[in-house]
């Protein structure tokens, strides 16, 4: 793993984590959207990059979760909230190893869902080795999470073809005084030891009304429930994170926000278990068969500076960001050594595949959002992104303790260096041509270039490698568009029709490892794109006691990027190619009811048919009528919360319950291939109770109440060689947390 280039700042941020977590002092939300209360329809979002408006007044499909609501539910990361968002699902292989799926758009290659922390681009990368895997942002000191559904490419770029998820953090507040919070929790997970989690934040005005600094920190020690031959609870997760923000209010019209964040996640093993060992014998419950230790490390740094200059006619925004991520992934390769090289898996073939990756993304944007008097408004801007990646994949031999020395003999070793440059101009114009009827047209002109070179250091089996291969290149440019017609019928009804285009650029296939084994794979693949057609209605009824929203959508997706296999008859290598077309037809709805004071009821659901509309060029990878992998036909959730003042306690008490349903899905397109697997449907149920008085609160949460063990994904190292690994949701977990605000 490459050495971090900003070690001193990383150490400084790490140093403040413990302090903010134990002596922190909640700050008010200071994003331009203003504070949010976690009550769904009332949350203010900035999804358009032009205006801040409530969910009900925003004429696109967007949902948001407030930071306080996430805190009360004990949410730590994406896995703790996504089921409450209709049409949002995930291909889950544990912390830091997820592909997000919105409205049935899921494929190989880069992520199909854009991911942002404030203005920082953290979208999953375009790579065949772990491509599209998104970082797990820890949910501490968060104002809100916005989920934008449907193509967002005109404003958020290439990989927002299915939607965008935005984590909006709390900002420093020069006018807010010394404020903050500290929260700590004990977490008891079935089949695991007792864990703990703590986080906190403090807002410190340096020059009142002019300059403030906000520091926040997070720490979690979550014992595991998976055992292996080396450890009990081997999949324990230890996470720490820290964030510093500063706001300079230079003038009433000129604001500078600066953010630096560090996050580190470690597991001694991933979250899967096996039912059979490598010799085919049954294993105990929740036991891994691995012959080597398989830790996972994920370290991220995020930096941003954003300037906002407000004038009566609009706001100018300039932002510069850097995202640095280093991952190290180890997985057992002992059975593969036996199958390919005749080395005994529990002897001289005991080995691991070790993949380290360094990724740095520099991005920036300059935009103007108007606030004209009159019927016409505009958004216009320019964007750049430079990305550099270094990837190493080594196959070292391990000793009997499951460890491998730094100078261990290698069965394979290769480096891959990748450089990406993207430039874009974007804009939209809105015209209110009738009272309360507005037409918006937008576009994005983009230019994308990628260069990749591989170096074969050690050939398959341990012989010297062939050295540097050719430099592979791919490029793409074009124009995508979005058209939206919004009609605010009255104060109760807001409806819209939207037609939008999404795209992902193509990429290259690293041919090094395949060439070593005499397998020929294509050197690259092309872009894919889609058109989305949507009609949505948002209603605010019964004097704001009932909010009922819904949308119908149809998506036409072409040249899908799909996983394919090439073989020499003995060894197979995966690569990314282009498939055919898919169609998605869907309907979603959300309901929020507040029938009496203190009672809040939420219902949501999504139904879609995401299927191939024609055979893929390689029929084995998918035929007409096959469902898109990792897309459930139906998802739904329900929650009820009630709060009331209890005189006997002289405090506010709250009670809640939630249930979520994930429909069945499959891991591949074609059900006739050998490694096609299905994932059954399941329900998850949770309970919550809390009491609060003044600045303090105590919350009791139970997640996965009935300890559902349904498989949510499979670990397939080499299909047909290794026994299947099974991922499941975190077992029943009870958490008791206390929070103090001051």
Buried (B, 14 or more C-beta within 10 A) or exposed (E): EEEBEBEEBBEBBBEBBBBBBEEBBBBBBBBBBEBBBBBBBBBBBBBBBBBBBBBBBBBBBBBBBBBBBBBBBBBBBBBBBBBBBBBBBBBBBBBBBBBBBBBBBBBBBBBBBBBBBBBBBBBBBBBBBBBBBBBBBBBBBBBBBBBBBBBBBBBBBBBBBBBBBBBBBBBBBBEBBEBBBBBBBEBBBEBBBEBBBBBBBBBBBEEEEBBBBBBBBBBBBBBBBBBBBBBBBBBBBBBBBBBBBBBBBEEEEEBBBBBBBBBBBBBBBBBBBBBEBBEEEEBEEBBBBBBBBBBBBBBBBBBBBBBBBBEEEBBBBBBBBBBBBBBBBBBBBBBBBBBBBEBEBBEBBBBBBBBBBBBBBBBBBBBBBBEEEEEEBBBBBBBBBBBBBBBBBBBBBBEEEBEBEEEBEBBBBBBBBBBBBBBBBBBBBBBBEEEEEBBBBBBBBBBBBBBBBBBBBBBBBBEEBBEBBEEBBBEBBBEBBBBBBBBBEEEBBBBBBBBBBBBBBBBBBBBBBBBBBEBEBBBBBBBBBBBBBBBBBBBBEEEEEBBBBBBEBBBBBBBBBBBBBBEEEEBBBBBBBBBBBBBBBBBBBBBBBBEEEEBBBBBBBBBBEBBBBBBBEBEBBBBBEBBBBBBBBBBBBBBBBBBEEEEEEEBBBBBBBBBBBBBBBBBBBBEEEEEBBEBEBBBBBBBBBBBBBEEBBBBBBBBBBEBBBBBBBBBBBBBEBBBBBBBBBBBBBBBBBBBBBB
